[in-house]
C-alpha cells in the first residue's frame, strides 16, 4: 500500500494498516535504533580488582545490609528466645520418647 493510499482516522492522523507500521517501521526499511545489528562483545567478567579492594567492598556491602535490618527490641528478643527454648525442649522430649519406644520394640522382637 502506498503512502498516499493510507487510511486517515477521525482525528486526522494516519491509521497504520500493517503490523510493521503499527510498530513504527515500514516494510523494507532498516531500523535506526540499533536493532538488527550484532550485539557488542561482552565477556561478562568485571574488571580485576585487588584483594584489599574486594575485602573493603565486601565489608562496605555488609554494613549497608546490616543498616537495612529491623532489629528486635529487648522484649521481643527475650520472647523469641523463650519460644525457641520451649520448642527445642519439646523436640528433645519427642525424640527421646520415640527412641525409648523403638528400643522397647527392638528388644521385644529380638530379645536381650
C-alpha positions in Angstrom: 0.0 0.0 0.0 1.5 3.4 -1.0 1.7 6.3 1.5 -0.9 8.3 -0.4 -3.4 5.4 0.0 -3.2 5.2 3.8 -6.4 5.5 5.8 -6.9 8.6 7.8 -8.7 8.4 11.1 -11.4 10.7 12.6 -8.7 12.7 14.4 -6.8 13.4 11.1 -3.9 11.1 11.8 -2.9 8.2 9.6 -4.0 4.8 10.7 -1.3 2.1 10.3 -2.6 -0.8 8.1 0.1 -3.4 8.8 1.8 -4.7 11.9 5.1 -3.3 10.8 3.5 0.1 10.5 1.9 -0.2 13.9 5.4 -0.9 15.4 6.7 2.2 13.7 8.5 0.5 10.8 7.8 0.2 7.2 8.5 -3.0 5.3 11.9 -3.0 3.7 13.3 -0.1 5.9 16.3 -0.6 8.1 15.8 0.2 11.8 17.7 3.2 13.1 17.5 2.2 16.8 20.3 -0.4 16.6 18.1 -3.4 16.3 19.3 -5.9 13.8 22.9 -5.2 14.5 25.2 -7.7 16.2 25.5 -7.4 20.0 28.7 -5.8 21.2 31.1 -8.4 22.5 30.9 -8.7 26.3 32.5 -11.5 28.2 30.6 -10.8 31.4 33.7 -10.6 33.6 34.1 -7.5 35.7 37.5 -5.8 35.7 40.1 -7.2 38.0 40.1 -5.7 41.5 42.8 -6.2 44.0 42.2 -8.4 47.1 42.2 -5.5 49.6 39.7 -3.7 47.3 37.4 -6.7 47.2 37.6 -7.0 51.0 36.8 -3.3 51.5 33.9 -3.6 49.1 32.6 -6.7 50.8 32.7 -5.0 54.2 31.0 -1.9 52.9 28.2 -4.0 51.5 27.9 -5.9 54.8 27.4 -2.7 56.7 24.9 -1.5 54.1 22.8 -4.7 54.5 23.0 -4.5 58.3 21.6 -1.0 58.2 18.5 -2.4 56.5 17.8 -4.9 59.3 15.0 -4.2 61.6 16.5 -5.2 65.0 14.1 -6.7 67.6 13.6 -4.9 70.9 14.9 -6.4 74.1 11.4 -7.7 75.0 10.9 -9.3 71.5 14.3 -10.9 71.8 13.5 -12.4 75.2 10.2 -13.7 73.9 11.8 -15.2 70.8 14.5 -16.9 73.0 11.9 -18.4 75.3 9.9 -19.7 72.3 13.0 -21.3 70.8 14.0 -22.9 74.1 10.4 -24.3 74.6 10.3 -25.7 71.1 13.8 -27.3 71.4 12.8 -28.9 74.7 9.7 -30.3 73.2 11.6 -31.8 70.3 14.2 -33.3 72.6 11.4 -34.9 74.6 9.7 -36.2 71.5 12.9 -37.7 70.1 13.8 -39.3 73.4 10.3 -40.8 73.7 10.5 -42.2 70.2 13.9 -43.6 70.9 12.6 -45.3 74.0 9.6 -46.8 72.1 11.7 -48.1 69.3 14.3 -49.5 71.7 11.5 -51.4 73.5 10.1 -52.6 70.2 13.5 -53.9 69.1 14.0 -55.7 72.5 10.6 -57.2 72.2 11.3 -58.5 68.6 14.8 -59.7 69.1 15.1 -60.3 72.8 18.0 -59.4 75.0 
